[in-house]
Amino acid sequence: MLIPANAVSKVLGKGGANIANIRKISGATVEISDTRSGCGDRIALISGTPEQKRAAENLIQAFIMST
């Protein structure tokens, strides 16, 4: 899942707090890639059961929408 450059800090949160909560709430494994080709966008690699993946995607989407 693509995370736009302007939303990366919001999704990660202070000291990684938001991404830690996303992992905890969804139960999914979420890894955020390093910046891709210098454009600032990042890729979130989400793994787990279909329900866990959907929950993590919805939570990440909520953070992206709140920027």
C-alpha distances in whole Angstrom, upper triangle without the diagonal:
4,7,10,13,15,13,12,16,15,12,14,17,21,21,18,19,16,14,17,18,14,15,18,18,15,17,14,13,10,10,10,10,13,14,13,16,17,16,14,10,8,6,5,7,8,11,14,16,14,16,14,11,11,13,10,8,11,12,9,9,13,13,11,14,17,17
4,6,9,12,10,10,14,14,11,13,17,20,21,18,19,17,14,18,19,16,17,20,20,18,20,17,16,12,12,10,10,12,11,10,13,14,12,11,7,6,5,6,9,11,15,18,19,18,19,17,14,14,16,13,10,13,13,10,10,13,13,10,13,16,15
4,6,8,6,6,10,10,8,10,13,17,18,15,17,14,12,16,17,14,16,19,19,18,20,17,16,12,12,9,10,11,10,11,14,14,11,9,6,5,6,7,10,12,16,19,21,20,20,18,15,15,16,13,11,12,12,8,9,11,10,7,11,13,11
4,6,5,6,10,10,10,12,15,17,19,17,19,16,15,19,20,17,19,22,22,21,23,21,20,16,15,12,12,12,10,11,13,12,9,7,5,7,9,10,14,16,20,23,25,23,24,22,19,19,19,16,14,15,15,11,11,13,11,8,11,12,10
4,5,5,8,10,10,12,14,16,17,16,18,16,15,19,20,18,20,24,24,23,25,22,21,17,16,12,12,11,9,10,12,10,7,5,4,7,10,12,16,18,22,25,27,26,26,24,22,22,22,19,17,18,17,13,14,15,12,10,13,14,11
4,6,7,8,10,12,13,15,17,16,17,15,16,19,20,18,21,24,23,23,25,23,23,19,18,14,15,14,12,14,15,13,11,8,8,10,13,14,18,20,24,26,29,27,27,25,23,22,22,19,17,18,16,13,13,14,11,8,11,11,7
4,6,5,6,9,10,13,15,13,15,12,12,16,16,15,17,20,20,19,22,20,19,16,15,12,14,14,13,14,17,15,13,10,9,9,12,12,16,17,21,23,25,24,24,21,19,19,18,15,14,14,13,9,10,10,7,5,8,8,6
4,5,5,6,8,11,13,11,13,11,10,14,15,14,16,19,19,19,20,18,17,13,12,9,11,11,10,12,15,14,12,8,7,7,10,10,14,15,19,22,24,24,23,21,19,19,18,15,14,15,13,10,11,12,9,8,12,12,10
4,6,5,6,8,10,9,11,9,10,13,14,14,16,18,19,19,21,20,19,15,14,11,13,13,12,15,18,16,14,11,11,11,13,13,16,18,21,24,26,26,25,22,21,21,20,16,16,17,14,12,13,13,10,10,13,12,10
4,6,5,8,11,10,10,8,9,12,12,12,15,17,17,17,20,19,18,15,15,13,15,15,15,18,21,19,17,13,13,12,14,13,17,17,21,23,25,24,23,21,19,19,17,15,14,14,12,9,11,10,6,7,10,8,7
4,6,9,11,8,9,6,6,10,10,9,12,14,14,14,16,15,15,11,12,10,13,14,14,16,20,19,17,13,12,11,12,10,13,14,17,19,21,21,20,17,16,16,14,11,11,12,9,6,9,9,6,7,10,10,9
4,7,8,5,7,5,5,8,10,9,11,13,14,15,16,15,14,11,10,9,12,12,13,16,19,18,17,14,13,11,12,11,13,14,17,19,22,22,21,18,17,18,16,13,14,15,12,9,12,13,9,11,14,13,12
4,6,5,5,5,7,9,9,10,13,14,15,16,18,17,17,14,14,12,15,16,16,19,23,21,20,16,16,14,16,14,17,17,20,22,24,25,23,20,20,20,18,15,16,16,13,11,14,13,10,12,14,13,12
4,5,6,7,9,10,11,13,15,16,17,19,20,20,19,17,16,15,17,17,18,21,24,22,22,18,18,17,19,17,20,20,23,25,27,28,26,23,23,24,21,18,20,20,16,15,18,17,13,15,18,16,15
4,6,8,9,9,12,14,14,15,17,19,20,19,18,15,15,14,16,16,18,21,24,22,22,18,19,17,19,17,19,20,22,24,27,28,26,23,23,24,22,19,20,21,18,16,20,19,16,18,21,19,18
4,6,6,6,9,10,11,12,14,16,16,16,14,12,11,11,14,14,16,19,22,21,21,17,17,15,16,14,16,16,18,20,23,24,23,19,19,20,18,15,17,18,14,13,16,16,13,15,18,17,17
4,6,5,6,9,10,10,12,14,15,15,15,13,14,13,17,18,19,22,26,24,24,20,19,17,18,16,17,17,19,20,23,24,22,19,19,20,17,14,17,17,13,13,16,15,12,15,18,16,17
4,5,5,6,9,10,10,12,14,14,14,11,13,12,16,17,18,21,25,23,22,19,17,15,16,13,16,15,17,18,21,21,19,16,16,17,14,11,13,13,10,9,12,11,9,12,14,13,14
4,5,5,6,9,10,10,12,11,10,8,9,9,13,14,16,19,22,22,21,17,16,13,13,10,12,12,14,15,18,19,17,14,14,15,13,9,11,13,9,8,12,12,10,12,15,15,15
4,5,5,6,9,10,10,10,10,9,10,11,15,17,19,22,25,25,24,21,19,17,16,13,14,13,14,15,18,19,18,14,15,16,14,11,14,15,11,11,15,15,13,16,19,18,19
4,5,5,6,8,10,11,11,11,13,14,18,20,22,24,28,27,26,23,21,18,18,15,16,14,15,15,17,18,16,13,14,15,12,10,13,13,9,10,14,13,12,15,17,16,18
4,5,5,6,8,8,9,8,11,12,16,18,20,22,26,26,24,21,19,16,15,12,13,11,12,13,15,15,13,10,10,11,8,6,9,9,6,7,11,11,10,13,15,15,17
4,6,5,5,5,6,6,9,12,15,18,20,22,26,26,25,22,20,17,15,12,12,9,10,10,13,14,13,9,10,12,9,7,11,12,10,10,14,14,14,16,18,19,20
4,6,5,8,9,10,13,15,19,22,24,26,30,30,29,26,24,21,19,15,15,13,13,12,14,16,14,10,12,14,11,9,13,14,11,13,16,16,15,18,20,20,22
4,6,8,11,11,15,17,21,23,25,27,31,31,29,26,24,21,20,16,16,13,14,13,13,14,12,9,11,12,8,8,12,11,9,12,14,14,14,17,18,18,21
4,5,9,10,13,15,19,22,24,25,29,29,28,25,23,20,18,14,14,10,10,9,10,11,8,5,7,8,5,5,9,9,8,10,13,13,14,17,18,19,21
4,7,9,13,16,19,22,25,26,30,30,30,27,24,21,19,15,14,10,9,7,9,11,9,6,8,10,8,8,12,13,12,13,16,17,17,20,22,22,24
4,6,10,13,16,19,22,23,26,27,27,24,21,18,15,12,10,7,6,5,7,9,9,5,6,9,8,6,10,12,11,12,15,16,16,18,20,21,23
4,7,10,13,16,19,20,24,25,25,22,20,16,13,10,8,6,5,6,10,12,12,9,8,12,11,9,11,14,13,13,16,18,17,19,21,22,23
4,7,10,13,16,17,21,21,21,18,16,12,10,6,6,5,7,9,12,13,14,10,9,12,11,8,10,13,11,10,13,15,14,15,19,20,20
4,6,10,13,14,18,18,18,16,14,10,8,6,5,7,9,12,15,16,17,14,12,15,15,11,12,15,14,12,15,17,16,16,20,21,20
4,7,9,11,15,15,15,12,10,7,6,5,6,9,12,15,18,19,19,16,14,16,16,12,13,16,14,11,14,16,14,14,18,19,18
4,6,8,11,12,13,11,9,6,5,6,8,11,14,17,21,21,22,19,17,19,19,16,15,18,17,14,17,19,17,16,20,21,20
4,6,9,9,11,9,9,6,8,10,11,15,17,21,24,25,26,23,20,22,23,19,18,21,20,17,19,21,18,17,21,22,20
4,7,6,7,5,6,5,8,11,13,17,20,23,26,26,27,25,22,23,24,20,19,22,21,17,19,21,18,17,20,21,19
4,5,6,6,6,6,8,11,13,17,20,24,27,26,28,25,22,24,25,21,20,22,22,18,19,22,20,18,21,23,20
4,6,8,9,10,12,15,17,21,24,27,30,29,31,29,26,27,28,25,23,26,25,22,22,25,23,20,24,25,22
4,6,8,10,13,16,18,22,25,29,32,31,32,30,27,28,29,25,24,26,25,22,22,25,22,20,23,24,21
4,6,9,12,15,18,21,25,28,31,30,31,29,26,26,27,24,22,24,23,19,20,22,20,17,20,21,18
4,6,10,13,16,19,23,26,29,28,29,26,23,24,24,21,19,21,20,17,17,19,17,14,17,18,15
4,7,10,13,16,20,23,25,24,25,23,20,21,21,18,16,18,18,14,14,17,15,12,15,17,14
4,7,10,13,16,20,22,22,23,20,17,18,19,15,14,17,16,12,13,16,14,12,16,17,15
4,6,9,13,16,19,18,20,17,14,16,17,13,12,15,15,11,13,16,14,13,16,18,17
4,6,10,13,16,15,16,14,11,13,13,10,9,12,12,9,11,14,13,12,16,17,17
4,7,10,13,13,15,13,10,12,13,10,10,14,14,11,14,17,16,16,19,21,21
4,7,10,10,11,9,6,9,10,7,8,12,12,10,13,16,16,16,19,20,21
4,7,8,10,8,6,10,11,9,10,14,14,14,16,18,19,19,22,24,25
4,6,8,6,6,9,10,10,11,14,15,15,17,19,20,21,23,25,26
4,5,5,6,9,10,11,12,14,15,16,18,20,21,22,24,26,28
4,6,5,6,9,10,10,12,14,15,16,18,20,21,22,24,26
4,5,5,6,9,10,11,12,14,15,17,19,20,21,23,25
4,5,5,6,9,10,11,12,14,15,17,18,20,21,24
4,5,5,6,9,10,11,12,14,16,16,18,20,22
4,5,5,6,9,10,10,12,14,15,16,18,21
4,5,5,6,9,10,11,13,14,15,17,19
4,5,5,6,8,10,11,12,14,16,17
4,5,5,6,9,10,10,12,14,16
4,6,5,6,9,10,10,12,15
4,5,5,7,9,10,11,13
4,5,5,6,9,10,11
4,5,5,6,9,10
4,5,5,6,9
4,5,5,7
4,5,6
4,6
4
